[in-house]
Amino acid sequence: MDFTKAKENMIQYHLKARGIKNPHVLDAMRKVDRHLFVPPEYQKEAYYDGPIPIGFGQTISQPYIVAYMTEMLNPQPEDKVLEIGCGSGYQAAVFAEIVKEVYTIEIIKPLYERAQKTLQKLGYKNIYCKLGDGYEGWPEKAPFDIILFAAAPKERIPEPVISQLAKGGRLIAPVGEIYQQLVLITKDKTGSLHTKPLIPVRFVPLTGKGG
């Protein structure tokens, strides 16, 4: 299969055509080979605009949602990112093409080990993986300019994670159990939080203490 052609079709028809405009996001999505982050039996579907199972009841998000969430967070070259729910490692890799550092937490050990192996094999030096419950965030590495939840808290975003958002920082998360809403939270220079509802989504539920 011509993965290069399939990826370019994804960029043109699933991202640009649906309103993704940030050139840094588009370049990052073009650089990262999504087919290397999915099980071999799903590689031919890697550039379709849909989620793909990665085992243990988890999925890799559809390309449009990855691009949309990344664009809404407006990542900058000097930013430090925290991701709750590493999964396959794909979202972390997309961030790593744009920002300075990415810290990503995964609660399921086999997924953590697989993602870490994939990211190391691809040569990423600015991604740091941690096995654990994302409810507490990564306090020793805080504050973070960007925080992304790749799984949905049932009712509210964990307070320990919100407290690790830097002033001027942005946080995005799907929230809800049956019906989920993607929300964007910004922290202004005074430390006040501002919440903006975005679009309805469907993510796997957050597990661990925050589930």
Residue pairs with C-beta under 8 A, 6 or more apart in sequence:
1 43
1 44
3 33
3 35
3 43
3 46
3 47
6 46
6 47
7 30
7 33
7 34
7 47
8 30
9 47
10 29
10 34
10 47
10 48
10 49
10 63
11 26
11 29
11 30
14 49
14 63
14 64
15 26
15 29
15 63
15 64
15 67
16 26
18 64
20 26
20 64
20 67
20 68
20 71
21 71
22 70
22 71
22 74
24 75
24 98
25 67
25 70
25 71
25 75
25 94
25 98
26 67
27 97
28 70
28 94
28 95
28 97
28 98
29 63
29 66
29 67
29 94
31 97
32 90
32 93
32 94
32 97
34 46
34 47
34 60
34 63
34 90
35 43
35 46
35 47
36 118
36 122
37 46
37 54
37 60
37 88
37 89
37 90
37 93
37 115
37 118
38 45
38 46
38 52
38 54
38 60
38 88
39 52
39 53
39 54
39 55
42 52
42 53
45 52
46 52
47 63
49 62
49 63
49 64
50 62
51 59
51 60
51 61
51 62
52 59
52 60
53 59
54 60
54 87
54 88
54 111
55 110
55 111
56 108
56 110
56 111
57 204
58 87
58 108
58 111
58 204
59 87
59 204
60 87
60 88
60 90
61 90
61 91
61 150
61 203
65 201
66 90
66 91
66 94
68 199
69 91
69 148
69 172
69 182
70 91
70 94
70 95
70 98
72 170
72 172
72 184
72 198
73 146
73 148
73 170
73 172
73 184
74 170
75 81
75 95
75 98
75 99
75 146
76 98
76 99
76 145
77 98
77 99
77 100
78 99
78 100
78 145
79 98
79 99
79 100
79 145
79 146
80 99
80 100
80 101
80 102
80 103
80 141
80 143
80 144
80 145
80 146
81 95
81 99
81 101
81 102
81 103
81 144
81 145
81 146
81 147
81 148
82 103
82 104
82 105
82 137
82 138
82 141
82 142
82 144
82 146
82 147
82 148
82 161
82 164
83 91
83 92
83 95
83 102
83 103
83 104
83 105
83 147
83 148
83 150
84 105
84 134
84 137
84 147
84 148
84 149
84 150
84 151
84 161
84 206
85 105
85 106
85 107
85 134
85 149
85 150
85 151
85 206
86 92
86 104
86 105
86 106
86 111
86 112
86 115
86 129
86 150
87 106
87 111
87 115
87 150
88 111
88 114
88 115
88 118
89 104
89 114
89 115
89 116
89 118
89 119
89 127
89 129
91 148
91 150
92 102
92 104
92 115
92 119
92 124
92 127
92 129
93 119
93 122
93 124
93 127
95 102
95 146
95 148
96 102
96 124
96 126
96 127
99 126
99 145
99 146
100 126
101 126
101 127
101 128
102 126
102 127
102 128
103 128
103 130
103 138
103 141
103 144
104 115
104 127
104 128
104 129
104 130
105 129
105 130
105 131
105 132
105 133
105 134
105 137
105 138
106 112
106 115
106 129
106 130
106 131
106 132
107 131
107 132
107 133
107 134
107 207
107 208
108 207
109 131
112 129
112 130
112 131
115 129
116 129
119 127
119 129
128 141
130 138
133 208
133 209
133 210
134 149
134 158
134 161
134 206
134 208
134 210
135 158
135 160
135 161
135 208
135 209
135 210
136 158
136 160
136 161
136 209
137 147
137 158
137 160
137 161
137 163
137 164
138 144
138 164
139 160
139 164
142 163
142 164
142 166
143 164
143 165
143 166
143 167
143 169
144 164
144 165
144 166
144 169
145 166
145 168
145 169
145 170
146 169
146 170
146 171
147 161
147 164
147 165
147 169
147 170
147 171
147 172
147 173
148 171
148 172
148 173
149 157
149 161
149 171
149 172
149 173
149 174
149 206
150 203
151 174
151 203
151 204
151 205
151 206
151 207
152 173
152 174
152 175
152 176
152 177
152 180
152 201
152 203
152 204
152 205
152 206
153 173
153 175
153 206
153 210
153 211
154 175
154 176
154 177
154 205
154 206
154 211
155 175
155 176
155 177
156 175
157 171
157 173
157 175
157 183
157 185
158 209
158 210
161 171
162 171
162 185
162 193
165 171
165 185
165 187
166 187
167 187
167 188
167 189
167 190
167 191
168 187
168 188
168 189
169 186
169 187
170 184
170 185
170 186
170 187
171 184
171 185
171 186
171 187
172 182
172 183
172 184
172 185
172 198
173 182
173 183
173 185
174 180
174 181
174 182
174 183
174 201
174 202
174 203
175 181
175 182
175 183
177 205
179 200
180 200
180 201
180 202
180 203
181 197
181 198
181 199
181 200
181 201
182 197
182 198
182 199
182 200
182 201
183 195
183 196
183 197
183 198
184 195
184 196
184 198
185 193
185 194
185 195
185 196
186 193
186 194
186 196
187 193
187 194
188 194
205 211
